[in-house]
Amino acid sequence: MTAISIRNVKKRYGKADIIHGVDLEIQAGEFIVILGPSGCGKSTLLRMIAGLEEITAGEIAIEDRVVNQLEPRERGCAMVFQNYALYPHMTVAGNIGYALKVAGMAKPQREERVLKVAQSVGLEALLARRPGELSGGQRQRVAMARAMVREPKVFLFDEPFSNLDAKLRVAMRGEVRRLHRQLGVTSIFVTHDQTEAMTLADRLVIMNGGHVEQVGKPAEIYNRPVSRFVADFIGSPAMNLLEGEFDAEGHFVHGQGGRIAVSSLNGHRVPGRKIVLGIRPEAVKRTIGPQIGTIPGIVDYVEELGGSRLIHAEVNGNRLVALDTDTEELSSGTPVHFTFDDALHAFSIEDGKRIDIHPA
Amino acid sequence: MERRAHYRNRVLPWLLIAPQLILVLVFFYWPTSQALYWAFTLEQAWGGGNEWVGFDNFMGVFGDGRYWSTVGRSAVYAAAATGISMGIALVLALFVDRGLKGTKIFQSVFIWPYALAAPVVGVAFRFIFSPQAGMIGSLNRIWPGIWDPATNGLHALIMVIISHAWLSIGYNFVFFLAALQMIPRSIAEAGAMDGARPARRMLDLQLPLIAPTTFFLLIMNIISTFTDSFGLIDTMTEGGPIGSTEVMVYKIYYDGFKSLDYSGAAAQSIVLMLIVITLTFVQFKWVERRIHYT
């Protein structure tokens, strides 16, 4: 069943176009993460679903009811804000129970429900405190409990973990995942943190400059980015993207005459054809000494990651990053040789669209 | 870490604070000491210096029924002028804060009245509330006597209170608006998501969050009705008709400078001063303990 339909939705502030026509169908119970760089319009889209921003054009329907003209309270959404937006003058219980109080629920039932929700996020001991007396993680829990208590049709999360430290973020991520499994409520989560996005999402929506670039399962997006932007944006460290063209022998020539033998991309290896070749750092392997088809390079610097390391090397005037698990000492200026798995990505140099590397 | 500058020169610090010190000494401590002197002494009937009378002047003031009716009138004046002014200022600030069209213009327009001196406003409102002219004049022609501040004491008091309230709306508006704009936008949005309509959000979220400002304004307004009302009353009614707009500060002026009862007026000054000091003290205590929201 479709929980939320977004049809050609646009947002304009004065003369500035923020969102240029977004289409998205969200199934009931799905956990959708909207990911994009800052200013891409992801928060604006979320706020339009919530009813906090007007919709300039297009339609948003929640459970088949067009909500464009409805007030936030009539849409059945609950939201967790970036800065939590707790009511500072109310206790934790008051914060959680405010929506029920506004709805006119009698006090005994209200208290019972507040207690139940508080228990589910481990806040039952803090009900009498005020937000000012809580830690960041506890405030985050209050914000979530406040959203849960109304038993909404949709949960909206607007970068809720951006004020938490790294460790707490991981813990809250698990908590959100657990709550979603338990409650099964359709959720939309906006973030600019790709690890958060990859680990939480059933489906991921990548936005850029007011457009949706790609929608898909996290693995799908990682394995088959539809554009140069997505390829560059998803994955850490970022994908190596080399611009170049094919020579008469069908080799890919980049930078200052670097030649790379490519076995895929049949039918595209036309002499003179320019493309962008994408190679994930984890697909690049270091070989011992030069071999046939290896790419020679010079180590620029090495980033230690603990269990592995990133080799930043110069290859014919271009930068190539390789994920390496070896421990051999590599200093700046050392010559190295790379080879790579044939899990290649290729993009059009003109519009950045993906070129199918295994055409039928 | 100690955050203060030390001066080697012993004279320089005194010179630096001298302007402020002189102002306070000349315009506060000296008059106050004079008032204290007069309040506890009485000039002899045929001259020959003042004689110490202890609390006799105060007893005289407190034993006077007319004084107590002035105190009552001052209380009514304070409550009504403060209530009207703060109420209207709050409503205006709430509207401006909601970002309706022309917010920027209203922001300035509402502040202007505060720049006017009380006597100017007094004269202007005398014309506005004049029973013979303008809109009120035509009302009086339809229902004779419906508005006549020159002979009806209640009308006169209402007129002065409205003028006072109008004068201080700008001041209250600026503080209310600043306080409202300090509240993060997301709090109102969270309220909207929780189902509260604008009026409900105002009562449950905005008003409690601006409570410290409201309290500060309450004290400032009450003090202002005790002290600043003089300019208005003197230009509009001179305390009349038959003392019906005579508040404490006006009675001090009248008893002292018109009836030449320096000692009685001085005693009343001391009482008024104690009231204002108490209010100020309460204000400071509150500010110290004021709740800081994060």
Boltz contact constraints between the chains, C-beta under 6 A:
constraints:
  - contact:
      token1: [A, 52]
      token2: [B, 189]
      max_distance: 6.0
  - contact:
      token1: [A, 72]
      token2: [B, 192]
      max_distance: 6.0
  - contact:
      token1: [A, 72]
      token2: [B, 193]
      max_distance: 6.0
  - contact:
      token1: [A, 73]
      token2: [B, 195]
      max_distance: 6.0
  - contact:
      token1: [A, 79]
      token2: [B, 193]
      max_distance: 6.0
  - contact:
      token1: [A, 81]
      token2: [B, 186]
      max_distance: 6.0
  - contact:
      token1: [A, 85]
      token2: [B, 186]
      max_distance: 6.0
  - contact:
      token1: [A, 85]
      token2: [B, 187]
      max_distance: 6.0
  - contact:
      token1: [A, 85]
      token2: [B, 190]
      max_distance: 6.0
  - contact:
      token1: [A, 88]
      token2: [B, 293]
      max_distance: 6.0
  - contact:
      token1: [A, 89]
      token2: [B, 208]
      max_distance: 6.0
  - contact:
      token1: [A, 98]
      token2: [B, 194]
      max_distance: 6.0
  - contact:
      token1: [A, 99]
      token2: [B, 194]
      max_distance: 6.0
  - contact:
      token1: [A, 99]
      token2: [B, 195]
      max_distance: 6.0
  - contact:
      token1: [A, 102]
      token2: [B, 194]
      max_distance: 6.0
  - contact:
      token1: [A, 102]
      token2: [B, 195]
      max_distance: 6.0
  - contact:
      token1: [A, 102]
      token2: [B, 196]
      max_distance: 6.0
  - contact:
      token1: [A, 103]
      token2: [B, 195]
      max_distance: 6.0
  - contact:
      token1: [A, 132]
      token2: [B, 294]
      max_distance: 6.0
